[in-house]
């Protein structure tokens, strides 16, 4: 496409990408724009932002040092803390600004995902569909509409940036590209440690679409088994990849077919290059001109083209030329290449495990035996899959079933996961995106699937923010191939049921026909050696690629209801009462939702209704520490201190290292005049959470309060 003075010199595909990106951003803003009217939620928003003295005072050197040295809220994510401080610096404690920053990150992540997939596959249509699913799926509402979940959208930003830099490094390896990539990965780990699975995903991308690791080179039919483009804009010689990518394809099936069809016009060398026939019809080039320099586009003779480097396509470079990717690398070398990533991931995982163990949110064997955790993990994998395909009845909390799961559920889930895994591995040659997407989904969920139990939830929508991309890859590329296959079937049916004029081959002369006014037979090629080539109908898939309008219409059919569901789900995050009331309505026996709804009503002064909800929560889950603590606080506020102690004892059985529980117990004991026990409780709280102002104040009060038993 020639440039025009005063206008950007962009190709048609680039213009389509720009308009698709603009459309994704606009509809994302339309769906999530309502968050400007939302409040902060008492589920971590208060602890992260409004009641955190280091965050609410904005960006200062002291606060930045605190971000790197503290483990507040049972996590270590200094970059997330700094981003919240920056929000306070810009918007104060007005929730609209904090929410809009989350939405902006989500929109940027969607654009990065589309650009990244388009760059490495050359398939704009499926790449845009994956990005649209990512932007508009209801499962992602929790990560976007919840201010305290900034760590999701921020870490995903660094996740995508790292992958983009990895693709750049693969194209031209070198330390100057490798070290910044590792640094960006480290920043992502400081936003959320869920990025520990990124090295595993890079290995998957080495298989498809980068093609750096190929355990096979040819499929059963003898065609090319891995023709995906390593970098957008680089074409495999003799395969027609550029035309395929321009139409939004991206399937190796099309390339294999293209190679077979070109055999009738030109031979293909072992390196993948097309050998044009000579005037005499020979299929081999002239020996004397085999290495002659050709005249390039710049009009100069004798200039040799610079061979592509790194991840670019290398036509005629042995195996790399045949497969249309980079030169194959052993799996061991690929793993060794990512050693710094694995080391950083291990360090980050150890840090967050130690922090959560010290802060008392990890549940051990008494409450969650290993068998229970494995069973819930298997069922949760299938539940996430179901909610991705049918996203209804989503809630902020799903209670852990503990021992209530019937045996058939984990066994059935394990069977389904094994069956799908076996199926995608069996289809790995013809559809390499299937194992990549499936194991992306399975692998990235491992840190949050519940094998290490943090909290009392069985699963959470926010945990799918990155893992769902793998499923979206399978849906987008699988759907595109299905559309192309159905289109070819329909065109073949049309061709066999209705007569169509034939299409002559390019460059062939027509045979004379005395009966024709011009002495020619239309639509026929010249017979060679008495044999006439077969006719090719106008409707042949080889001449008419499937319309993008069909795929676009089907994509909109799927995206419109998803957008509506996302808009509706976002509305439930308006305030505390609305969020918890919805969760209690859509999830049966949601003791967590009853407890939090009671806390929201207690803040409004509706203490009797709140206490009834606490009791309802404890009737379902007697050992739930949150409801036990809230019931103890309710008794404390009524002056019934002795009645509060059993609830605190029950809560401490489940969370013996929770500083909040020790502080509350100390406050109750202080009211009862048991100063020595109160001082011990406050000291335990300070040991678990140093510099806790409430526990320190309680300890000071003990020193001036006489020890005398209270009789209430």
Secondary structure, DSSP 4 states (H G I P E B T S, - for coil): ----TTS----HHHHHHHHHHHHHHHHHHHHHGGGGGPPP-TTTHIIIIIT-TTTTT-S-HHHHHHHHH--GGG---HHHHHHHHHHHHHHTT-HHHHHHHHHHHHHHHHHHHHHHHHHHH--HHHHHHHHHHHHH-GGGHHHHH-GGGHHHHHHHHHHHHHHHHHHHHHHS--HHHHHHHHHHHHHHHTT-GGGGGHHHHHHHHHHTTS-S--S-SB-TTSSBS----SSTT---TTTTHHHHHHTT---HHHHHHHHHHHTTTSEE-TTS-EE---TTS-SS--GGGTTPPPP-TTS-SSPPPPPP-TTS--TTSTHHHHHTSSPP--HHHHHHHTHHHHHHHHHHHHHHHHHHHHHT-B--TTTS-HHHHHHHHHHHHHHHHHHHHS--S--S-EE--GGG--HHHHHHHHHHHHHHHHHHHHTTTT-HHHHHHHHHHHHHTGGGSSSS-BSSEEE-GGGHHHHHHHHHHHHHHHHHHHHHHHHHHHHHHHHHHS---B-PPTTPPPPB-TTSTTSB-TT-PPPBTTBPPPP-BTT-TTTSPPPHHHHHHHHHHHHHHHHHHHHHHHHTTSSHHHHHHHHHHHSTT-HHHHHHHHHHHHHTT-HHHHHHHHHHHHHH-TT-HHHHHHHHHHHHHTT-HHHHHHHHHHHHHH-TT-HHHHHHHHHHHHHTT-HHHHHHHHHHHHHHSTT-HHHHHHHHHHHHS-------
